[in-house]
Amino acid sequence: MLAVARSEDGIVCLTELSKVLDVSVSSLQKPFQSLVHARLISPLPDADSRYRFYARNPSAAWKWAEELAQLD
């Protein structure tokens, strides 16, 4: 959630995010589907089958994620 919250333009690429976090794309798919289900992000139309983009939707949840991260 922090990577999505901190995205400057609110657009995140699943493939690029997996590289930054050093995890597989498949390990992010279920969490991203949960964020889609919660309407925190929206999938953007496929432009290239190798890359999946999502747009951050307005929500207080993003500020909450930042606040939780600061508790560590």
Secondary structure, DSSP 8 states (H G I E B T S, - for coil): -HHHHT-SSSEEEHHHHHHHHTS-HHHHHHHHHHHHHTTSEEE---SBTTB-EEEE---THHHHHHHHHTT-
